[in-house]
Amino acid sequence: MANLSLEIDQSVEVEVKSGSYTGSYICKVIDIAEDIIQLTLPIKKEAVVPLSVGTRLEVSFSDECAKYSFRTKVLSRHKANNVAVCEVEFPAKVNKIQRRDFVRVPIREEVEYRQLELDDLQELEDEEDKQEDFKLTFTRDISGGGLLLAVQEYISPNSFVELKFDIEDFSFDKVIGEVLRVDQLAEEDEKIGLAIKYINISQSEQDEIVQWVLQKQLELHKKGLL
């Protein structure tokens, strides 16, 4: 049985590879036992996605240093405290993207952001569709797993934000991030640093960011700035 650095209440991306509900969804970990993991069932357009028993899934999640993924299948589904949940098989193996792929490059780039006001992670699908004003700010660093954002407003850890950025060779809309940590930026007294991890980008998008980060790191080394 694999060692799993997964925690209760952590958000994960669940990808359904085939069938009527093919796609990627954001779910939350409800419980972890010796042989099962309990997840919220996905929500799409205010309706529960009824993943059937036997549905094969790929689950991915990340921390500040690495991204992890594993394959599993739905064992059962039911309601717990009025929340639709499913039990999935505890993985025998967990894949990990190497630490070097999550090198952070200190760089200032424009990013638009807005806080997602969510009472429940399951509302995320609908919240993404709302058009509200975004605020413009700058990154302090970027990695394949997340970024450090300089803002003036306090946003508490475990909150969700939507990000839009257009940086040289790539641009992304509707990147959902989770605030991991809030820091005071020493050199900018009025600014707060939000350490944010991406939770809904695809592997190909993440690879694109990683390659860009490594290229920027090389450029900064050549200039003697790192």
C-alpha positions, 0 to 999 in steps of 0.5 A: 500500500502506497504512502499517501501525503493526503489530508482530510479536507484537502481539495483534489482533481478527479479525472474520469477517463471514459463514459458519460461523465468524462472530464475533470472535476474538483472534489474534497477529501472527506475521510481516509482509512486503511483501504479506502478514501472517501471523496465528495462526489463532483458537482456540475451545473448544480447537479451531482455527477453520479459516478457509478461503482467501478468507474475508473478515476485518476486523482491528482493533488499537490503541495508546495514541492511536488504533484502526486497522482494515482489511479483508483476506482469507485467502490460505493457512493452514499450520503454523509451529513447530507453530502453526496460522497463516494468511496474509492480504492486506496492506491497501491502506487502514487506517482510523484513529479520530481522536486526539481520540476517545482523550482520557483523563479523569482519574477514579477508578472501581471496577474488578474485575480478574484476571490471565490466566495464559497461556502462549499467546494462543491459550488466551485463549478457554478462560481467559475461562471460568474463574471465579476471584477478582477483585480490586477496585481503581480507575482513575486515568484512562479513555479509549476505547482503555484505562485506567490501573489502580492496583494493588498487584501487579506485572504485567509488560508484554504480560500479559493481564488480564480487567476488569469494570466498572460505571460509571454508564450502562454496564457491561462484563464480560469486557473483555480488556486487554493491559498496555502499560506499568508505572509507579510512581504518584508520589502513591501509593508503594505503588501500581503503575500499569498502562497497559492497552489494550482488545483485545476490545471491539466498536466500539459498546462503544468508542463508548459509552466514548468518549461517556462520557469526553467527557461526563466531560471536559466536566463536569470543565471546567465545575467547573474541575478540568481 
